[in-house]
Structures are given as structure tokens and as C-alpha cells.
Amino acid sequence: MPIEKALVVEDEKLTREFISAALKKLKIEVFTADSVEKAKKLLKKHPFDLLLADLHLPDGVGLSLLAEFKESHPEGISVVMTGHGSTESAVEAMRLGAFHYLQKPFSIDALEIIIEKAKERLKLQREKNFYEQELNQTPPRLIAHGKKMEQLIHDIEQVAKTDATVFIYGETGTGKEVVAKMIHSHSQRSGLPFIKTNCAAIPETLLESEFFGHEKGAFTGALQKRIGRFEMANKGTLLLDEVTEMPLALQAKLLRAIEEKEFERVGGTATIHVDVRILSTSNRDPKKAIEQGKFREDLFYRLHVVPLHLPPLRERKEEILPLAYLFLESFSQGRLKLSKEAEQSLLGYSWPGNVRELKNILERASVLAQGEIVSPALLFPHPAVDLDILEDMLELQESSDSVN
């Protein structure tokens, strides 16, 4: 995570210029101040990622800047500098929220090491804030108006009380990630990290580093140490989204990390121990992936301790209208209603994209609606193709071709 903007607060001109030049070489935009008063004015004007402040300034103590910086820049990293031969003030600064301290005089190498550590901390803090915000925005929940979903919710509540490994499978758009978040939010690990990794979206060459992290210089382009998803999820929950799409070469390492709860970063030798609950999802039949030689059988049984299946929306038609009204209420703030014909069109559609498709259709209707009633034409501006009918037509065509 790059540090884009830094504030250097130092009353000694040569030191201030020395630090500024070093930071500019690292492609960081630098602002400077030689007093507490000037620094406070700059903090009000600019979103700084990094504060480098001397502890002893002409008009006060640099410690007085830490609280203000933390309040106005909650994700920012602060580093204090002291040249008075005592670490007592520096320790006090760290107690007040400073990330680190530098004893003056210091070298460019020492400064760059601190900057690299600050980048890593900033990245972790921003990712942590992102996941916390994502979890706290709306409590994850499923609509249950039938026996299948009521049983599923009961199973979710039961398994959430344990630390069991859970395998969630179902078609694309059925709500597998919602189930994973429900398990985490109802578990003893709620409030701790919930880290998601999409195994299908990350390039194969980067996947091992993404999971386990890497040391600086481990490979070309590894300019700094990186913390992996396993380490980020320590004490919390790690979601392996679309796990059956993971390359075979990494599956053995994943199995070892899950079973032994330890791993090494890429390019590293130190063993890192973690306490992570594993949840997995897949939109394909994992047993077919095993038969095709694309998924390890031993990994499957390790992940498949508690299986949870999400039925497709076409098999739970009693959920369609409650979900539709839930989405419509959210997108239009209660402004819109479905006509009877619109309700029937929703119930008559086969929903190949499942809940995600339903949500997208209701969002589009909310944006385009001009009155208070949503018509079928607004939901399906083009004739909706029923995939079941389309498949029957294709089978008939193939039969006809084979006869001819």
C-alpha cells in the first residue's frame, strides 16, 4: 500500500531537508513544518498517510500532534524523532499511538526501513477497516419462507457455535458469501478479522504470496515484505471463495497450512503459527473436479467437514417475492411497488443468475422507474429467455440434425 502524502515536522532546517529529499525519492509528496502551530494548520488541510514529527519543537512538544493526527487521519501512521539520547519520550509517544521512533541522527537506510514497515502497517490497517466496514454495513441474513431455507438457517446457527470447517456450495448468485458472513458474525470470532480470498480471481503466479505472504527480495518485484491472507485472518475467519478453482500446485501447501496451522512466507524460513477458521465455497460439484484431476481428494475431505448446500432460486420460489420486495425497499426507500403482473413475471422466470440476478433487476427497475408502480416491461425490457426452454429447443435441434 503506497504512502502518497507525508508531513515532516522538524525545526532544524538541514534535518528537515534531508528527510524531505529521502521521502521524495520514494515518490512521496512531502509537506513540511517547523512548529506545532504550522503542523496543526497543515493537518486540517491535507489527508496525510504519514506524520514524521520531532518530539521537541520551539512552540511545544511533538507529542501534542499525535492525538490530533490520529483523530483527523485515523488510518495514518505516525513516527516520532528524538535527538536527546533518551527513549522515555519515544516510549510515551508509542503509548499514545505512534507507530515507531527514530533516534537522531539517523541514516537514510534507517528511515527507509521505517517507511517500508509503515507501508505494510498502512496496508493491513486499510484492509482491516475495509472488511470491518463491509461486515458492519448490513447484518448478513437470508430470507427463509420455506422448509429448505429454514433448515439451512438452523444449520448455519448450529455450525456457527463451533470452529468446524464448513464447505458452502451452490450455483453462482445463490448467496454463498452471505452464508459465510452469517457463520462468522454468529461465531465466537465475530469482531475479529473476516478475510476473503477469491481463488479464481488471483493469477496463479501470485496466489501463494497472496495466501502466505513473502519476504523482501523473495522474487523479482518483491520490494517489501508482504503479509498473507492466512496471517491477516489470525484469530478470525478465512473464506476461500471458489476454492475448486485453485491451482493443483498450491493445494498441497494449503492442506498443510490448514492441518498444521503453520506455514512459511515465500522466500522465508521462519515458521508462522496461526489460529484461523476456514470456510470454503464453490459453484461447481467438487467431486466432479476430483474426478477430472483438478482438485485434491484429501483437501476436499479436509474442507468438507460440514457441507452446506444453497438451493437455486428456481427451487425456492416462495423466496422470490419476499426477496424482491426487500431489494425494492432498499433501492427505492419504499417509493416503488410491484404490479400484480410484475409479481407473476418474477415468479414465472427461471432465474439462471439466482439471487444476484434478482437483485440486479430490481436495482435497474428502481433507477429507471418514473412512477410508483413497477411493470413487467420495467423488470424485463427485453423478452426474458427461459434457459430450460432454450435447452429443450437445443436438444430438439440436435435430434433433428442427427436424424438428417
Order of alpha helices (4+ residues) and beta strands (2+ residues): beta-alpha-beta-alpha-beta-beta-beta-alpha-beta-alpha-beta-alpha-alpha-beta-alpha-beta-alpha-alpha-beta-alpha-beta-beta-beta-alpha-alpha-beta-alpha-beta-alpha-alpha-beta-alpha-alpha
